[in-house]
Amino acid sequence: MRVAGILLHITSLPSPFGIGDLGPTAYQFVDFLYASGQKLWQVLPLNPTCVEHGNSPYFSISLFAGNPLLISPELLCKDGLLSEKDLEGCQVQGDKVDYPTAWSIKENILEKAYRNFSENDEYRNFLEENAYWLEDFCRFKVLKDKYRKPWNVWESESIKGLEDKIKKEKFLQFVFFKQWKALKAYANSKGIKIMGDLPIYPAFDSSDVWSNKDLFKLDEHNSPYVVAGVPPDYFSKEGQLWGNPVYNWERLKEEGFSWWIRRIRHNLRLFDLLRLDHFRGFVAYYEVPASEKTAVRGRWVSAPAEEFFTKLKEEFPDFPFVAEDLGLITKDVEDIRDRFGFPGMKVLVFAFESENHPYMPHNHNKNSFVYTSTHDNMPVRGWYLQELDPSSKERLFRYLGRELSEEDVSYALIRLAYMSVSKACVVPMQDLLNLGQDARMNTPGKKEGNWEWRLKDMPDDELSFKLKELCLTYGR
């Protein structure tokens, strides 16, 4: 089945509270997808983010928890946990996500909601079903807030006197998952699947590492002696030094990959499909000594990919995964991808870097997802104006049989994506709106100013009609 979809993170939705959330505009966006003939909504990770890590959803204090910033105050009103008066004075104007202001607003609102909450059977069932990660996360979160330094230098792990704070964290997770579950059910009722994103690594200062120390490469002081990254590439001459701890795959293999299986099962309750971030890291990962300042002096280490994916196939026969197979992809990575039938990604802003590039539409295969650009790239218009060199531009014009202006380049690539044989076509909202550099979501290697772009208003009927027409024309 050929389908089309849109990449738009929750934080990028319009909202009066400084950041997009799971409230009314999320439902309006589902309605827009439905009216536009779209069958997929791709989002970025929904885990808690930290100001100290640039608010990146790929650098979280938990790979299981939800981000309380995404909780909708308006839905809390509907549930009787807040009054309309509680929301007075909480509106924030601005074109970008204002994380500090959004945090201060949501903290006050969520505190009020917590004080108004009475435990019920739904809440108790949530605690029981999620105890395997929730207990550790809530303890970790309140201890982290107390000490405000990495867990391996905490003075104590006693939670005496912190019991109410732990209960509040449990409440926040309950509300987040309740609101997300309702939104997903609404999308599914409209025939729309939600595609989530599975970051390969947690942050070091996370409940995942704190409660599973033996699964990561840590020294006798519980500090990482090697960290994750990628070598020099298109994005950076010095490579990318992510700083996340890397897995002890031997230990994971010994325990039958049970931690990974729990994690994926948890995520498949939240999403219909999962994009496996940094897929090549499951085959061979790049580790850099923790003392290094750049990622230049690292090394590739093999991971037990065959055993791991064989186990996943046993546990999840439907195998609803997509491989993020961008970057330096070697034959061993391609072999594993193809052997297990993972759809890969084809990104059109890379397609004209050379003659007969594998991402050119005539080289696509059905078992793939085609994108115009991704959250890590410049939107198409910005790419055309600032990154496309003259020889690549000539290849693009020759491929299309005509020259392009900045006004029509995004639509031209969107049409190429729709007509591709790839079974799924996903277009970032920025490209649908023909936006440029200012609308970029993330610049890899840059520490500030990322993850802030958001829609000012919901897309209009004209765009909806255009997308519906593309779906009809190209059988999506």
ROPA-973676 format. One record per residue (C-alpha): x, y, z; residue in three letters. Coordinates in Angstrom, 1 decimal. Layout:
% residues N
[[X, Y, Z], ALA]
...
END
This chain:
% residues 476
[[0.0, 0.0, 0.0], MET]
[[1.4, 3.4, -1.1], ARG]
[[1.0, 6.0, 1.6], VAL]
[[1.9, 9.6, 2.2], ALA]
[[2.5, 11.4, 5.5], GLY]
[[3.9, 14.5, 7.2], ILE]
[[6.8, 15.0, 9.6], LEU]
[[5.8, 17.5, 12.3], LEU]
[[6.9, 17.2, 16.0], HIS]
[[4.4, 17.9, 18.8], ILE]
[[6.4, 20.9, 20.0], THR]
[[5.9, 22.6, 16.6], SER]
[[2.1, 22.7, 16.8], LEU]
[[0.4, 26.1, 17.5], PRO]
[[-0.5, 26.5, 21.1], SER]
[[-1.1, 29.5, 23.5], PRO]
[[1.4, 28.1, 26.1], PHE]
[[4.8, 28.6, 24.5], GLY]
[[5.1, 25.1, 23.0], ILE]
[[3.0, 22.7, 21.0], GLY]
[[1.2, 20.1, 23.1], ASP]
[[-1.3, 17.2, 23.0], LEU]
[[-4.4, 19.5, 23.1], GLY]
[[-6.9, 20.9, 20.6], PRO]
[[-4.4, 21.8, 17.8], THR]
[[-3.0, 18.3, 17.8], ALA]
[[-6.6, 17.0, 17.0], TYR]
[[-7.0, 19.8, 14.4], GLN]
[[-3.8, 18.6, 12.8], PHE]
[[-5.1, 15.0, 12.6], VAL]
[[-8.2, 16.4, 10.9], ASP]
[[-5.9, 18.2, 8.4], PHE]
[[-4.0, 15.0, 7.7], LEU]
[[-7.3, 13.1, 7.1], TYR]
[[-8.6, 15.9, 4.8], ALA]
[[-5.3, 15.8, 2.9], SER]
[[-5.4, 12.1, 2.2], GLY]
[[-2.4, 11.5, 4.5], GLN]
[[-2.0, 8.1, 6.3], LYS]
[[1.1, 8.8, 8.4], LEU]
[[2.1, 11.3, 11.0], TRP]
[[5.7, 11.2, 12.0], GLN]
[[6.9, 12.7, 15.2], VAL]
[[10.2, 13.0, 17.0], LEU]
[[10.9, 11.3, 20.4], PRO]
[[8.4, 12.3, 23.1], LEU]
[[10.8, 11.8, 26.0], ASN]
[[11.6, 14.5, 28.6], PRO]
[[14.1, 17.1, 27.4], THR]
[[16.7, 19.2, 29.3], CYS]
[[17.7, 22.8, 28.9], VAL]
[[21.3, 21.8, 29.6], GLU]
[[21.2, 19.5, 26.5], HIS]
[[19.7, 22.1, 24.2], GLY]
[[16.2, 20.7, 24.6], ASN]
[[17.1, 17.8, 22.3], SER]
[[14.5, 15.0, 22.2], PRO]
[[17.5, 12.7, 21.4], TYR]
[[19.2, 13.5, 24.7], PHE]
[[16.7, 12.6, 27.4], SER]
[[16.8, 11.7, 31.1], ILE]
[[14.5, 8.7, 30.2], SER]
[[13.8, 6.6, 27.1], LEU]
[[10.5, 5.4, 28.7], PHE]
[[9.0, 8.6, 30.2], ALA]
[[6.9, 11.2, 28.4], GLY]
[[7.7, 14.9, 28.4], ASN]
[[5.4, 16.8, 30.8], PRO]
[[6.0, 20.0, 28.7], LEU]
[[3.7, 18.4, 26.1], LEU]
[[0.8, 18.0, 28.5], ILE]
[[-2.2, 20.1, 27.4], SER]
[[-3.6, 22.5, 30.0], PRO]
[[-6.8, 22.7, 28.1], GLU]
[[-7.4, 19.0, 28.4], LEU]
[[-6.6, 19.2, 32.1], LEU]
[[-9.5, 21.7, 32.3], CYS]
[[-11.8, 19.3, 30.4], LYS]
[[-10.9, 16.6, 33.0], ASP]
[[-11.8, 18.9, 35.8], GLY]
[[-8.3, 19.2, 37.2], LEU]
[[-8.0, 22.9, 36.3], LEU]
[[-10.5, 25.8, 35.9], SER]
[[-10.5, 28.2, 33.0], GLU]
[[-9.4, 30.8, 35.5], LYS]
[[-6.2, 28.8, 36.2], ASP]
[[-5.1, 29.4, 32.6], LEU]
[[-5.6, 33.2, 32.7], GLU]
[[-2.3, 35.0, 32.2], GLY]
[[-0.6, 31.9, 30.9], CYS]
[[-0.7, 32.7, 27.2], GLN]
[[2.7, 33.3, 25.4], VAL]
[[3.2, 35.1, 22.1], GLN]
[[6.0, 34.2, 19.8], GLY]
[[6.9, 32.4, 16.6], ASP]
[[9.4, 29.9, 18.2], LYS]
[[9.2, 27.5, 21.1], VAL]
[[10.2, 29.4, 24.3], ASP]
[[11.4, 26.6, 26.5], TYR]
[[12.2, 28.6, 29.7], PRO]
[[8.9, 30.4, 29.6], THR]
[[6.9, 27.2, 28.7], ALA]
[[8.6, 25.4, 31.6], TRP]
[[7.7, 28.1, 34.1], SER]
[[4.1, 28.2, 32.9], ILE]
[[3.6, 24.5, 32.8], LYS]
[[5.2, 23.9, 36.2], GLU]
[[2.7, 26.2, 37.9], ASN]
[[-0.3, 24.7, 36.0], ILE]
[[0.8, 21.1, 36.6], LEU]
[[1.3, 21.7, 40.3], GLU]
[[-2.3, 23.0, 40.5], LYS]
[[-3.6, 20.0, 38.6], ALA]
[[-1.7, 17.6, 40.8], TYR]
[[-3.2, 19.2, 44.0], ARG]
[[-6.7, 18.7, 42.5], ASN]
[[-6.2, 15.1, 41.5], PHE]
[[-7.7, 12.2, 43.4], SER]
[[-6.4, 8.7, 42.7], GLU]
[[-8.7, 6.3, 40.8], ASN]
[[-8.6, 2.9, 39.2], ASP]
[[-7.3, 4.2, 35.9], GLU]
[[-4.4, 5.8, 37.7], TYR]
[[-3.7, 2.7, 39.8], ARG]
[[-3.7, 0.5, 36.7], ASN]
[[-1.3, 2.8, 35.0], PHE]
[[1.1, 2.5, 38.0], LEU]
[[0.9, -1.3, 38.0], GLU]
[[1.4, -1.6, 34.2], GLU]
[[4.4, 0.7, 34.1], ASN]
[[6.1, -0.1, 37.3], ALA]
[[9.0, -1.7, 35.5], TYR]
[[10.3, 1.7, 34.4], TRP]
[[8.1, 4.3, 36.3], LEU]
[[9.5, 3.6, 39.8], GLU]
[[13.1, 4.1, 38.8], ASP]
[[12.4, 7.1, 36.7], PHE]
[[10.4, 9.0, 39.4], CYS]
[[13.0, 8.3, 42.0], ARG]
[[15.8, 9.4, 39.6], PHE]
[[13.9, 12.6, 38.6], LYS]
[[13.4, 13.8, 42.2], VAL]
[[17.0, 13.0, 43.2], LEU]
[[18.3, 14.8, 40.1], LYS]
[[16.2, 17.8, 41.0], ASP]
[[17.5, 17.7, 44.5], LYS]
[[21.2, 17.4, 43.8], TYR]
[[21.4, 19.1, 40.3], ARG]
[[24.5, 17.2, 39.3], LYS]
[[25.2, 13.8, 37.6], PRO]
[[23.9, 10.7, 39.4], TRP]
[[27.4, 9.2, 39.9], ASN]
[[28.3, 12.0, 42.3], VAL]
[[25.2, 12.2, 44.4], TRP]
[[25.7, 12.3, 48.1], GLU]
[[22.9, 9.9, 48.8], SER]
[[20.1, 8.0, 47.0], GLU]
[[17.7, 8.2, 49.9], SER]
[[14.2, 9.4, 49.0], ILE]
[[13.2, 10.2, 52.6], LYS]
[[11.2, 13.4, 52.5], GLY]
[[10.7, 13.2, 48.7], LEU]
[[7.7, 11.0, 48.7], GLU]
[[5.2, 13.7, 47.6], ASP]
[[7.5, 14.8, 44.8], LYS]
[[7.7, 11.2, 43.6], ILE]
[[3.9, 11.0, 43.6], LYS]
[[3.7, 14.1, 41.5], LYS]
[[6.1, 12.7, 38.9], GLU]
[[3.9, 9.6, 38.7], LYS]
[[0.9, 11.8, 38.2], PHE]
[[2.6, 13.7, 35.4], LEU]
[[3.5, 10.5, 33.6], GLN]
[[-0.1, 9.3, 34.0], PHE]
[[-1.5, 12.4, 32.5], VAL]
[[1.0, 12.5, 29.6], PHE]
[[0.3, 8.9, 28.6], PHE]
[[-3.5, 9.3, 29.0], LYS]
[[-3.5, 12.4, 26.7], GLN]
[[-1.2, 10.7, 24.2], TRP]
[[-3.2, 7.5, 24.2], LYS]
[[-6.4, 9.5, 23.4], ALA]
[[-4.7, 11.4, 20.6], LEU]
[[-3.3, 8.2, 19.0], LYS]
[[-6.7, 6.6, 19.2], ALA]
[[-8.2, 9.6, 17.4], TYR]
[[-5.6, 9.5, 14.7], ALA]
[[-6.1, 5.7, 14.3], ASN]
[[-9.9, 6.2, 14.0], SER]
[[-9.2, 8.4, 11.0], LYS]
[[-7.0, 5.7, 9.4], GLY]
[[-3.8, 7.6, 10.3], ILE]
[[-0.8, 5.7, 11.7], LYS]
[[1.7, 7.5, 14.0], ILE]
[[5.3, 6.9, 13.4], MET]
[[7.6, 7.4, 16.4], GLY]
[[11.3, 7.7, 16.7], ASP]
[[13.6, 5.5, 18.8], LEU]
[[16.8, 7.3, 19.8], PRO]
[[19.6, 4.7, 19.9], ILE]
[[21.2, 6.0, 23.1], TYR]
[[20.0, 7.5, 26.4], PRO]
[[21.9, 10.5, 28.0], ALA]
[[24.5, 9.4, 30.6], PHE]
[[22.6, 11.4, 33.3], ASP]
[[19.4, 9.4, 32.9], SER]
[[17.3, 7.0, 34.8], SER]
[[18.1, 4.4, 32.1], ASP]
[[21.8, 4.3, 32.8], VAL]
[[21.4, 4.9, 36.6], TRP]
[[19.2, 1.9, 37.0], SER]
[[21.0, -0.4, 34.4], ASN]
[[24.7, 0.4, 34.9], LYS]
[[25.9, -3.0, 33.8], ASP]
[[24.4, -2.5, 30.3], LEU]
[[26.7, 0.4, 29.5], PHE]
[[30.5, 0.9, 29.2], LYS]
[[31.2, 2.6, 32.5], LEU]
[[34.4, 2.6, 34.6], ASP]
[[34.9, 1.9, 38.4], GLU]
[[33.6, 5.5, 39.1], HIS]
[[30.5, 4.9, 37.1], ASN]
[[31.7, 7.3, 34.4], SER]
[[31.7, 6.5, 30.7], PRO]
[[35.2, 5.6, 29.5], TYR]
[[34.0, 5.8, 25.9], VAL]
[[31.2, 7.8, 24.4], VAL]
[[29.1, 7.8, 21.3], ALA]
[[29.4, 9.8, 18.1], GLY]
[[30.0, 9.6, 14.4], VAL]
[[33.2, 10.3, 12.5], PRO]
[[33.8, 13.3, 10.2], PRO]
[[31.0, 13.5, 7.5], ASP]
[[28.7, 15.8, 5.5], TYR]
[[27.6, 17.6, 8.7], PHE]
[[30.9, 18.1, 10.4], SER]
[[34.7, 18.0, 9.6], LYS]
[[35.4, 17.0, 13.2], GLU]
[[32.7, 14.4, 13.4], GLY]
[[29.9, 14.6, 16.0], GLN]
[[30.8, 13.9, 19.6], LEU]
[[27.4, 13.1, 21.0], TRP]
[[28.7, 12.2, 24.5], GLY]
[[26.1, 9.5, 25.2], ASN]
[[27.4, 6.3, 26.9], PRO]
[[27.6, 3.3, 24.6], VAL]
[[26.0, -0.1, 25.2], TYR]
[[27.8, -3.1, 26.6], ASN]
[[26.4, -5.3, 23.9], TRP]
[[28.0, -8.5, 25.4], GLU]
[[26.0, -8.0, 28.6], ARG]
[[22.8, -7.2, 26.6], LEU]
[[23.3, -10.4, 24.7], LYS]
[[23.8, -12.4, 27.9], GLU]
[[20.5, -11.2, 29.2], GLU]
[[18.7, -12.0, 26.0], GLY]
[[18.3, -8.3, 25.0], PHE]
[[15.5, -8.1, 27.6], SER]
[[16.0, -4.4, 28.3], TRP]
[[15.7, -3.6, 24.6], TRP]
[[12.6, -5.8, 24.2], ILE]
[[10.9, -4.0, 27.1], ARG]
[[11.8, -0.7, 25.6], ARG]
[[10.5, -1.5, 22.2], ILE]
[[7.3, -3.1, 23.5], ARG]
[[6.7, 0.0, 25.5], HIS]
[[7.1, 2.2, 22.4], ASN]
[[4.9, 0.0, 20.2], LEU]
[[2.1, 0.8, 22.7], ARG]
[[2.6, 4.5, 21.8], LEU]
[[3.3, 4.3, 18.1], PHE]
[[2.2, 2.2, 15.1], ASP]
[[5.6, 2.3, 13.5], LEU]
[[9.1, 3.0, 14.9], LEU]
[[12.0, 4.7, 13.1], ARG]
[[15.2, 3.1, 14.4], LEU]
[[17.5, 6.1, 14.9], ASP]
[[21.2, 5.6, 13.8], HIS]
[[20.4, 2.1, 12.4], PHE]
[[24.1, 1.5, 11.5], ARG]
[[24.9, 1.6, 15.3], GLY]
[[23.1, -1.7, 15.7], PHE]
[[25.6, -3.3, 13.3], VAL]
[[28.8, -1.4, 14.3], ALA]
[[28.9, 1.6, 16.5], TYR]
[[31.5, 4.4, 16.8], TYR]
[[33.0, 4.9, 20.2], GLU]
[[35.4, 7.7, 21.2], VAL]
[[37.5, 7.9, 24.4], PRO]
[[35.7, 10.1, 26.9], ALA]
[[38.8, 12.3, 27.2], SER]
[[38.6, 13.4, 23.5], GLU]
[[37.3, 16.9, 22.5], LYS]
[[36.2, 15.9, 19.0], THR]
[[35.0, 12.6, 17.4], ALA]
[[38.0, 12.3, 15.0], VAL]
[[39.9, 9.8, 17.1], ARG]
[[37.3, 7.1, 17.5], GLY]
[[36.9, 3.5, 16.4], ARG]
[[34.2, 1.2, 15.0], TRP]
[[33.1, -1.7, 17.1], VAL]
[[30.9, -4.6, 15.9], SER]
[[27.5, -5.2, 17.6], ALA]
[[25.6, -8.5, 17.6], PRO]
[[23.1, -7.3, 15.0], ALA]
[[22.1, -10.7, 13.7], GLU]
[[21.3, -12.1, 17.1], GLU]
[[19.6, -8.9, 18.2], PHE]
[[17.2, -8.5, 15.2], PHE]
[[16.5, -12.3, 15.1], THR]
[[15.3, -11.9, 18.7], LYS]
[[13.2, -8.8, 17.8], LEU]
[[11.6, -10.7, 15.0], LYS]
[[10.6, -13.5, 17.4], GLU]
[[9.1, -10.9, 19.8], GLU]
[[7.5, -8.6, 17.2], PHE]
[[6.6, -10.7, 14.1], PRO]
[[4.9, -7.7, 12.4], ASP]
[[8.3, -5.9, 12.6], PHE]
[[6.9, -2.4, 12.3], PRO]
[[10.3, -0.7, 12.0], PHE]
[[12.0, 1.7, 9.6], VAL]
[[15.8, 1.9, 9.4], ALA]
[[17.4, 5.4, 9.6], GLU]
[[20.2, 4.3, 7.3], ASP]
[[21.6, 7.7, 6.5], LEU]
[[25.3, 8.7, 6.7], GLY]
[[28.2, 6.3, 6.3], LEU]
[[26.5, 3.1, 5.4], ILE]
[[28.7, 0.1, 4.6], THR]
[[27.9, -3.2, 3.0], LYS]
[[27.5, -5.0, 6.3], ASP]
[[24.8, -2.5, 7.4], VAL]
[[23.0, -2.9, 4.0], GLU]
[[23.1, -6.7, 4.3], ASP]
[[21.5, -6.6, 7.8], ILE]
[[18.9, -4.1, 6.7], ARG]
[[18.0, -6.2, 3.6], ASP]
[[18.2, -9.5, 5.3], ARG]
[[15.6, -8.5, 7.9], PHE]
[[13.5, -6.5, 5.4], GLY]
[[13.8, -3.1, 7.1], PHE]
[[12.6, -0.2, 4.9], PRO]
[[15.4, 2.3, 4.5], GLY]
[[15.3, 6.1, 4.0], MET]
[[15.9, 8.0, 0.7], LYS]
[[16.4, 11.8, 1.2], VAL]
[[16.0, 14.0, -1.9], LEU]
[[18.2, 16.8, -0.7], VAL]
[[21.1, 14.4, -1.0], PHE]
[[20.1, 12.9, -4.3], ALA]
[[21.9, 15.3, -6.6], PHE]
[[25.3, 15.3, -5.1], GLU]
[[26.6, 13.0, -7.9], SER]
[[25.5, 11.4, -11.1], GLU]
[[23.0, 8.5, -10.7], ASN]
[[23.0, 8.9, -6.9], HIS]
[[21.2, 6.1, -5.1], PRO]
[[18.7, 8.6, -3.7], TYR]
[[17.5, 9.8, -7.2], MET]
[[13.9, 8.6, -7.6], PRO]
[[14.6, 6.2, -10.4], HIS]
[[17.0, 4.3, -8.1], ASN]
[[14.4, 3.9, -5.2], HIS]
[[13.0, 0.5, -4.3], ASN]
[[9.5, -0.1, -3.0], LYS]
[[10.6, -1.1, 0.5], ASN]
[[11.7, 2.4, 1.5], SER]
[[10.5, 5.7, 2.9], PHE]
[[11.3, 8.7, 0.8], VAL]
[[11.7, 12.2, 2.3], TYR]
[[12.3, 15.6, 0.7], THR]
[[14.4, 16.6, 3.8], SER]
[[14.5, 15.5, 7.5], THR]
[[14.6, 17.3, 10.8], HIS]
[[18.4, 17.3, 10.7], ASP]
[[18.6, 19.0, 7.3], ASN]
[[18.0, 22.4, 5.9], MET]
[[14.4, 22.6, 4.6], PRO]
[[14.4, 22.3, 0.8], VAL]
[[14.1, 26.0, 0.1], ARG]
[[17.1, 26.8, 2.4], GLY]
[[19.0, 23.9, 0.8], TRP]
[[18.4, 25.3, -2.7], TYR]
[[19.5, 28.8, -1.7], LEU]
[[22.4, 28.0, 0.5], GLN]
[[23.8, 24.5, 0.2], GLU]
[[23.1, 23.4, -3.4], LEU]
[[26.4, 23.8, -5.4], ASP]
[[26.3, 24.7, -9.1], PRO]
[[27.0, 21.2, -10.4], SER]
[[24.3, 19.7, -8.1], SER]
[[21.9, 22.4, -9.2], LYS]
[[22.6, 21.6, -12.9], GLU]
[[21.9, 17.9, -12.1], ARG]
[[18.6, 18.8, -10.4], LEU]
[[17.5, 20.9, -13.4], PHE]
[[18.5, 18.3, -15.9], ARG]
[[16.7, 15.6, -13.9], TYR]
[[13.5, 17.7, -13.8], LEU]
[[13.9, 18.9, -17.4], GLY]
[[13.5, 22.5, -16.4], ARG]
[[15.0, 25.2, -14.2], GLU]
[[13.6, 26.1, -10.8], LEU]
[[13.2, 29.2, -8.7], SER]
[[13.2, 29.3, -4.9], GLU]
[[9.4, 29.7, -5.1], GLU]
[[8.8, 26.3, -6.7], ASP]
[[11.7, 24.1, -5.6], VAL]
[[10.0, 22.6, -2.6], SER]
[[6.9, 21.6, -4.6], TYR]
[[9.1, 20.1, -7.3], ALA]
[[10.8, 17.8, -4.8], LEU]
[[7.5, 17.0, -3.1], ILE]
[[6.2, 15.8, -6.5], ARG]
[[9.3, 13.7, -7.0], LEU]
[[8.8, 12.1, -3.6], ALA]
[[5.1, 11.4, -4.3], TYR]
[[5.9, 9.8, -7.7], MET]
[[8.7, 7.6, -6.2], SER]
[[8.1, 3.9, -6.1], VAL]
[[8.9, 4.0, -2.3], SER]
[[5.9, 2.7, -0.4], LYS]
[[5.9, 5.7, 1.9], ALA]
[[6.5, 9.4, 1.2], CYS]
[[7.0, 11.7, 4.2], VAL]
[[7.4, 15.4, 3.9], VAL]
[[8.4, 17.8, 6.7], PRO]
[[5.8, 20.5, 7.3], MET]
[[8.5, 23.1, 6.5], GLN]
[[8.8, 21.8, 3.0], ASP]
[[5.0, 21.8, 2.5], LEU]
[[5.0, 25.5, 3.4], LEU]
[[8.1, 26.2, 1.3], ASN]
[[10.0, 27.6, 4.2], LEU]
[[13.8, 28.3, 4.3], GLY]
[[16.7, 28.4, 6.7], GLN]
[[14.8, 30.1, 9.5], ASP]
[[12.5, 27.0, 9.8], ALA]
[[15.3, 24.5, 10.3], ARG]
[[14.5, 22.2, 13.2], MET]
[[18.0, 21.0, 14.1], ASN]
[[21.6, 21.6, 13.0], THR]
[[23.7, 18.6, 14.1], PRO]
[[26.7, 19.6, 16.2], GLY]
[[25.1, 23.0, 17.1], LYS]
[[24.3, 23.2, 20.8], LYS]
[[21.8, 26.1, 20.9], GLU]
[[18.8, 27.3, 18.8], GLY]
[[17.5, 23.9, 17.8], ASN]
[[14.1, 22.3, 18.2], TRP]
[[12.4, 25.7, 18.4], GLU]
[[10.5, 26.0, 15.1], TRP]
[[6.7, 26.0, 15.2], ARG]
[[3.7, 26.6, 13.1], LEU]
[[2.1, 30.0, 13.6], LYS]
[[-1.3, 28.7, 12.4], ASP]
[[-2.8, 25.5, 11.1], MET]
[[-2.3, 24.8, 7.4], PRO]
[[-5.0, 26.1, 5.1], ASP]
[[-7.5, 24.3, 2.8], ASP]
[[-5.5, 25.1, -0.3], GLU]
[[-2.5, 23.0, 1.0], LEU]
[[-4.9, 20.3, 2.0], SER]
[[-6.4, 20.2, -1.6], PHE]
[[-2.9, 20.1, -3.1], LYS]
[[-1.9, 17.1, -1.0], LEU]
[[-5.1, 15.3, -1.7], LYS]
[[-4.5, 15.9, -5.4], GLU]
[[-1.0, 14.5, -5.2], LEU]
[[-2.2, 11.4, -3.4], CYS]
[[-4.8, 10.9, -6.2], LEU]
[[-2.3, 11.5, -9.0], THR]
[[0.4, 9.2, -7.6], TYR]
[[-1.7, 6.5, -6.0], GLY]
[[-1.0, 7.3, -2.4], ARG]
END
